[in-house]
Amino acid sequence: MADHKNPLNSSGLSEVEAKEFHGMFMSGFIAYTVVAIIAHFLVWQWRPWF
C-alpha cells in the first residue's frame, strides 16, 4: 500500500489510526451525552423548576 501524504493531515496519524481515534472519540462522546441526558432527566424529576 502506498503511503500518500495529504497536505491537510497535520496530525501525523495514518488513515487507519485516525479512524480508530475517531471511533473511540465518538464512543466517549456518546457515553458522556447519555449520562448528561440521564442526569438532566433526574434533576428535572427532582426539581422541575431547577
C-alpha positions in Angstrom: 0.0 0.0 0.0 1.4 3.3 -1.0 1.9 6.0 1.7 0.2 9.0 0.2 0.9 12.3 2.0 -2.1 14.5 2.5 -1.1 18.2 2.9 -4.2 18.8 5.1 -3.3 16.0 7.5 -1.1 17.7 10.1 -1.9 15.2 12.9 0.7 12.7 11.9 -1.8 9.8 12.1 -2.3 7.3 9.4 -5.8 7.0 8.0 -6.3 3.7 10.0 -5.1 5.4 13.2 -7.3 8.4 12.6 -10.4 6.2 12.0 -9.6 4.3 15.2 -9.2 7.5 17.2 -12.5 8.8 15.7 -14.3 5.7 16.8 -13.0 5.9 20.3 -13.8 9.7 20.5 -17.4 9.1 19.3 -17.9 6.3 21.7 -16.8 8.5 24.6 -18.8 11.5 23.4 -22.0 9.4 23.1 -21.5 7.9 26.6 -20.9 11.4 28.0 -24.1 12.7 26.3 -26.2 9.7 27.6 -25.0 10.3 31.1 -25.8 14.1 30.8 -29.3 13.4 29.5 -30.0 11.0 32.3 -28.7 13.5 34.9 -30.8 16.2 33.4 -33.9 14.0 33.5 -33.3 13.0 37.1 -32.8 16.6 38.2 -36.0 17.6 36.3 -37.9 14.9 38.2 -36.4 16.1 41.5 -37.0 19.8 40.9 -38.9 20.7 37.8 -38.2 24.4 38.3 -34.4 23.9 38.5 
